[in-house]
């Protein structure tokens, strides 16, 4: 993937999505990663991480999957599962 075709990056260097291939030829699309600081009882800060994932996407159905994600980003967010770590 060339730099021009890479996922969009915000002014703070944050990537908005990542596409990871799977052994079965499908891909998982990871979107909208966020870090959530949490104050603990002892005054320290802990962190939770959330992201959205659309699993088992057949990239051949979209032609240019990257362009489709960029053009329909909100729709991809709406259909993706929220995962917490």
DAVEN-V652057 format. One line per field, one symbol per residue. phi: phi as a letter, one per 40 degrees, with the letter a starting at -180 (. if undefined). Layout:
phi=???
This chain:
phi=.cccccdcbcccgcccaabbcbccgcbbbbbfcbbbcbccccgcbbbbbbabbbcgcccccbgbdccccccbdcccccccccbbb
